[in-house]
Amino acid sequence: MCLQATLYLGNKKRRNVLTEWTKTGTILTNNDQIYGEFLRKTGAKKVDHYGIMLFGDPMQSDFLREITMSEYVFGYGDSLSKIAYKEYGDPRYWWLIAWFNTKPTDLHCSIGDKIFVPHPLQEVLAQASKRN
């Protein structure tokens, strides 16, 4: 099962399809007044976005025995997507690094923070898709 989020721009729709691991997530429609300026600037009528998604425990002991970690020191100009590109070859896996380090966004990272990057990618994806 795949989930989709849709941004409604007038008569045009821009749709994002999520992968299998998101099947426990929810999609929320938001046209609340707090988003009024964004909706006016973009011409959107409403935005469907993702609710909280459930992931497996990154500190589960069996999982930790199956992986290796590289250490990265967060520096000026860094982002989780840049680290994901350097480590995995694909910036779209930024969320795995965020999940593993319990730092949901770049704003939760400070210069000098140690960021642990779990490997191999397939093992990490499998653990993230497990539900507690």
C-alpha positions in Angstrom: 0.0 0.0 0.0 1.3 3.4 -0.9 0.2 6.7 0.6 0.1 10.0 -1.2 0.2 13.6 -0.2 -1.3 16.2 -2.5 -0.7 20.0 -2.8 -3.7 21.6 -4.5 -2.6 24.5 -6.7 -5.8 25.8 -8.3 -6.9 23.1 -10.7 -3.4 21.5 -10.7 -2.4 18.8 -8.2 1.2 18.0 -7.2 1.2 14.5 -5.6 3.9 12.8 -3.6 3.8 9.0 -3.3 5.3 7.4 -0.2 6.8 4.0 -0.1 5.6 0.8 1.7 7.2 1.8 5.0 4.8 4.6 5.5 1.6 2.5 5.6 0.9 3.3 9.3 1.1 7.0 8.6 -1.8 9.3 8.2 -2.4 12.1 5.8 -3.9 15.3 7.1 -5.6 18.0 5.1 -4.8 21.5 6.2 -6.4 24.7 5.1 -6.4 26.3 8.5 -6.1 30.1 8.7 -2.6 29.9 10.2 -1.5 28.8 6.7 -3.3 31.6 5.0 -0.2 33.5 3.9 1.3 30.3 2.5 -1.9 29.4 0.7 -2.2 32.9 -0.8 1.4 33.0 -2.0 1.3 29.6 -3.6 -2.2 29.8 -4.9 -3.0 26.5 -3.1 -6.4 25.8 -1.7 -5.2 23.3 0.8 -2.3 21.1 1.6 -2.5 17.4 2.4 0.5 16.4 4.6 1.8 13.5 6.5 1.0 12.9 10.1 3.2 11.0 12.6 4.6 7.8 11.2 5.7 5.0 13.4 9.2 3.6 13.1 11.1 0.8 14.8 13.4 1.4 17.7 16.9 2.5 16.5 18.5 1.4 19.8 17.1 -2.2 19.8 20.0 -4.4 20.8 19.7 -7.0 18.0 19.7 -4.3 15.4 22.8 -2.6 16.9 24.7 -5.9 16.7 23.9 -6.2 13.0 25.2 -2.7 11.9 28.3 -0.6 11.9 28.3 3.2 12.4 30.4 5.9 11.0 30.8 9.1 13.0 30.3 12.5 11.4 30.9 15.8 13.1 28.2 18.3 12.1 29.8 21.4 10.7 28.9 24.8 9.3 26.8 24.4 6.2 25.9 20.8 6.9 22.5 19.2 6.6 21.2 15.7 7.2 20.6 15.4 3.5 24.2 16.3 2.7 25.4 13.7 5.1 23.0 11.1 3.6 24.4 11.9 0.2 28.0 11.5 1.4 27.3 8.3 3.3 24.6 6.6 1.2 24.9 8.3 -2.2 21.3 9.6 -1.9 20.1 12.7 0.0 16.6 11.2 0.3 17.8 9.0 3.2 18.4 12.0 5.5 15.4 10.8 7.6 17.3 7.5 8.5 20.1 9.6 10.0 17.6 11.8 11.7 15.7 8.8 13.1 18.9 7.0 14.3 20.2 10.1 16.1 16.8 11.2 17.4 17.3 14.6 15.7 14.1 15.1 13.6 15.4 18.0 11.6 18.6 19.9 10.7 17.6 22.5 13.3 18.1 19.9 16.0 21.8 19.6 15.1 24.4 22.0 16.3 27.9 22.6 15.0 30.2 20.1 16.7 27.4 17.5 17.3 28.5 13.9 16.7 26.2 12.4 14.1 26.2 8.6 13.9 25.4 7.1 10.5 24.3 3.5 10.5 25.3 1.0 7.8 24.5 -1.1 5.8 21.6 0.9 4.3 19.4 -2.2 3.7 19.6 -3.3 7.4 18.8 0.2 8.6 15.8 0.5 6.2 14.5 -2.9 7.5 14.8 -1.8 11.1 13.1 1.6 10.5 10.2 -0.2 8.9 9.5 -2.4 12.0 6.7 -1.3 14.2 7.0 -1.3 18.0 
